[in-house]
Amino acid sequence: MGKLETPDWIKEGFDSKADYEKAHGSSKKKKVSEEKTFKVRKCPECGSYNVNVVLSEQEGSDDEEDLESSKKVVGEWECKKCKWTGRDVEEDELTEDEFMKYLDEKGEEVA
């Protein structure tokens, strides 16, 4: 075990660590953007927003050749429209107004 050392903010005479960080411009707090954004995932192949993550392994048929191509792996994304599967799904960031428009187009009820 090494020696304990007095923190710099005490040595320099600050009342709190937050005051020290504020004075030195090294605040670790995240700056919150003024407008809330929503992340929506979409298929990189067809651009459809109808993508879901695979939660359990599924097999298509008993034929050994088809088995390899139709097996779905947990954690991959799957497009319900074009049947694309993979890990590199695209992600759009929408503002609140854009997200509400997206929900209206999708037919979701908004409370």
C-alpha positions in Angstrom: 0.0 0.0 0.0 1.2 3.5 -0.8 0.8 6.7 1.1 -2.5 8.6 0.9 -2.0 12.0 -0.7 -4.0 15.2 -0.1 -6.1 16.0 -3.2 -5.1 19.0 -5.3 -8.3 20.8 -4.7 -7.6 20.9 -1.0 -4.0 21.9 -1.5 -5.1 24.8 -3.7 -7.6 26.0 -1.2 -10.9 25.2 -2.9 -14.0 24.4 -0.8 -15.1 21.4 -3.0 -13.9 19.2 -5.8 -16.6 20.6 -8.0 -15.3 24.2 -7.5 -11.8 23.0 -8.4 -13.0 21.3 -11.6 -15.0 24.3 -12.5 -12.0 26.6 -12.1 -9.7 24.3 -14.1 -12.3 23.5 -16.8 -12.1 19.8 -16.3 -15.7 19.1 -15.3 -16.6 15.5 -15.9 -20.3 16.2 -16.1 -21.9 15.6 -19.5 -23.4 18.7 -21.1 -27.1 18.1 -21.8 -28.3 19.2 -25.2 -31.2 21.6 -25.2 -33.4 19.4 -27.4 -34.1 15.7 -26.6 -33.1 13.2 -29.3 -34.5 9.8 -30.0 -32.5 6.9 -31.6 -34.3 4.8 -34.2 -32.7 1.8 -35.9 -33.1 1.1 -39.6 -32.0 -1.6 -42.0 -28.9 -0.8 -44.0 -30.1 -2.7 -47.0 -33.7 -1.5 -47.6 -33.9 1.5 -45.2 -36.9 0.0 -43.3 -37.4 0.8 -39.7 -38.9 -2.6 -39.1 -35.8 -4.2 -37.5 -35.6 -6.3 -34.4 -32.9 -7.9 -32.4 -32.7 -11.7 -32.4 -33.3 -12.9 -28.8 -33.0 -16.7 -29.4 -31.4 -19.0 -31.9 -33.7 -20.2 -34.6 -33.2 -22.8 -37.3 -35.0 -22.9 -40.6 -34.8 -26.5 -41.8 -33.0 -29.8 -41.3 -31.0 -29.6 -44.5 -27.3 -29.0 -43.6 -26.7 -26.5 -46.4 -29.8 -24.4 -45.6 -29.1 -24.6 -41.8 -26.0 -22.5 -42.0 -27.7 -19.7 -44.1 -30.9 -19.7 -42.2 -29.6 -19.8 -38.6 -30.2 -16.7 -36.6 -27.6 -15.7 -34.0 -28.6 -14.1 -30.7 -27.6 -10.4 -30.7 -27.9 -9.9 -34.4 -30.4 -7.6 -36.0 -33.1 -8.8 -38.5 -35.1 -6.8 -41.0 -38.7 -8.0 -41.2 -39.1 -6.5 -44.6 -36.1 -7.8 -46.6 -34.9 -10.5 -44.2 -31.4 -9.0 -43.8 -29.5 -10.1 -40.7 -26.3 -8.6 -39.3 -24.8 -6.6 -36.5 -24.2 -3.3 -38.3 -27.7 -1.8 -38.2 -28.0 1.9 -38.9 -29.1 4.3 -36.2 -30.9 7.6 -36.9 -31.2 10.4 -34.2 -34.5 12.2 -34.4 -35.6 15.3 -32.6 -38.9 15.2 -30.7 -40.9 16.6 -33.6 -39.3 14.2 -36.1 -39.9 11.3 -33.7 -43.6 12.2 -33.3 -44.0 12.4 -37.1 -42.2 8.9 -37.3 -44.7 7.5 -34.8 -47.7 8.9 -36.7 -46.5 7.4 -40.0 -45.9 4.1 -38.2 -49.5 4.1 -36.8 -48.5 4.1 -33.1 -50.8 5.7 -30.6 -49.2 8.6 -28.7 -50.5 9.2 -25.2 
